[in-house]
């Protein structure tokens, strides 16, 4: 146990005194998580609504695909993005590889399955009659979507939290696409990897502590949400 | 797009001719998946059953803890474990830092939350009367556990699929704890990351990516066949 205590004794003051390197990583990580999750939500929610509410052929298959996409390893996403973005590749002329923009893109793509699959599942789990009743009462598409989102909001927020969680702790795609460049496009997770590589265990421990604190805050948010929900409530105005 | 086709055309022969480096990665990945998932099952199933069936105080708190552990970032697990396994660490005398056994341990630790958190969820999804009835008929703890396992088989195997998938896809802890040594403890996932680290050969990276997809599909396929063999929850249980 001595080693852990020794590392902690160096790591804790780093956090306490706000080491500038640490602060810059925290700031970039928060930016990545916020931007990626916001983008993924903006793109993913309409898709989730379409999957859950739409009545078109092949939606069953598309839902399955959405669920399967949750299981795609981030390293794989990173590798594919690399093959698309590297200099000779189709998107090579955009010069995205090893930039912050590439990290934003990679994390958005990784957050998307969580938003799409989990929101769609939450909407589909709504009480059977709710949406058909609204349809019967003449709700248009927009009204129906609004109703579904409002009623399934707990599930949707849980999906957003899951997306935030992955963008905070994901390391493979960020490293491949961003290059894990010191002081430029490192997130907390990839910086941990970087510091361990250089055997700077105290720095790595400090970064890991901040990372786990952020995850804990997120999880507490999720816990509060689940306590509050107490099942889905059936209040909705008649749609006229 | 010709760039990507070139990569794929370069990758296919590597796979079909059984490139030794590639085969070694595959073999390590399969071993890690099997050993770590089995270890997680051996440790996690009793814990999950206790959480799902037990009636003791603090069960809810433990359940919340188990759920939260699903969000544990892999790099955090990695750094925690490596500090224990380094020569100066608490288990340093084992001398397994940067070896395959360390990778087994890391991946088992990462697979464990899936088993521990999802087993109680699976049991709670059973028809409410089932377990109460078995209890009323005088089933002992072991009988009750076996009944719960058998009836919740479908959801349990979904948990096993998630756990095994994590052991194959995960890269943060493997790299930290194993050191990502080629030919020793490199898995498909960490090998894939390594290829981009040192601007390696892209056909090889593409080949690893293809192999990874195949391994995940085969793993999910086999487990799904096992899962679906009984087809639905059956209410067969003998009187105790």
Boltz contact constraints between the chains, C-beta under 6 A:
constraints:
  - contact:
      token1: [A, 1]
      token2: [B, 90]
      max_distance: 6.0
  - contact:
      token1: [A, 3]
      token2: [B, 83]
      max_distance: 6.0
  - contact:
      token1: [A, 3]
      token2: [B, 88]
      max_distance: 6.0
  - contact:
      token1: [A, 3]
      token2: [B, 89]
      max_distance: 6.0
  - contact:
      token1: [A, 4]
      token2: [B, 83]
      max_distance: 6.0
  - contact:
      token1: [A, 71]
      token2: [B, 165]
      max_distance: 6.0
  - contact:
      token1: [A, 73]
      token2: [B, 169]
      max_distance: 6.0
  - contact:
      token1: [A, 75]
      token2: [B, 171]
      max_distance: 6.0
  - contact:
      token1: [A, 75]
      token2: [B, 189]
      max_distance: 6.0
  - contact:
      token1: [A, 75]
      token2: [B, 192]
      max_distance: 6.0
  - contact:
      token1: [A, 75]
      token2: [B, 193]
      max_distance: 6.0
  - contact:
      token1: [A, 76]
      token2: [B, 209]
      max_distance: 6.0
  - contact:
      token1: [A, 76]
      token2: [B, 212]
      max_distance: 6.0
  - contact:
      token1: [A, 79]
      token2: [B, 192]
      max_distance: 6.0
  - contact:
      token1: [A, 79]
      token2: [B, 205]
      max_distance: 6.0
  - contact:
      token1: [A, 79]
      token2: [B, 209]
      max_distance: 6.0
  - contact:
      token1: [A, 82]
      token2: [B, 196]
      max_distance: 6.0
  - contact:
      token1: [A, 83]
      token2: [B, 4]
      max_distance: 6.0
  - contact:
      token1: [A, 88]
      token2: [B, 3]
      max_distance: 6.0
  - contact:
      token1: [A, 89]
      token2: [B, 3]
      max_distance: 6.0
  - contact:
      token1: [A, 90]
      token2: [B, 1]
      max_distance: 6.0
  - contact:
      token1: [A, 165]
      token2: [B, 71]
      max_distance: 6.0
  - contact:
      token1: [A, 169]
      token2: [B, 73]
      max_distance: 6.0
  - contact:
      token1: [A, 171]
      token2: [B, 75]
      max_distance: 6.0
  - contact:
      token1: [A, 171]
      token2: [B, 172]
      max_distance: 6.0
  - contact:
      token1: [A, 172]
      token2: [B, 171]
      max_distance: 6.0
  - contact:
      token1: [A, 172]
      token2: [B, 193]
      max_distance: 6.0
  - contact:
      token1: [A, 176]
      token2: [B, 196]
      max_distance: 6.0
  - contact:
      token1: [A, 189]
      token2: [B, 73]
      max_distance: 6.0
  - contact:
      token1: [A, 189]
      token2: [B, 75]
      max_distance: 6.0
  - contact:
      token1: [A, 192]
      token2: [B, 75]
      max_distance: 6.0
  - contact:
      token1: [A, 193]
      token2: [B, 75]
      max_distance: 6.0
  - contact:
      token1: [A, 196]
      token2: [B, 176]
      max_distance: 6.0
  - contact:
      token1: [A, 204]
      token2: [B, 79]
      max_distance: 6.0
  - contact:
      token1: [A, 208]
      token2: [B, 76]
      max_distance: 6.0
  - contact:
      token1: [A, 208]
      token2: [B, 79]
      max_distance: 6.0
  - contact:
      token1: [A, 211]
      token2: [B, 73]
      max_distance: 6.0
  - contact:
      token1: [A, 212]
      token2: [B, 76]
      max_distance: 6.0
  - contact:
      token1: [A, 215]
      token2: [B, 71]
      max_distance: 6.0
  - contact:
      token1: [A, 219]
      token2: [B, 68]
      max_distance: 6.0
  - contact:
      token1: [A, 219]
      token2: [B, 71]
      max_distance: 6.0
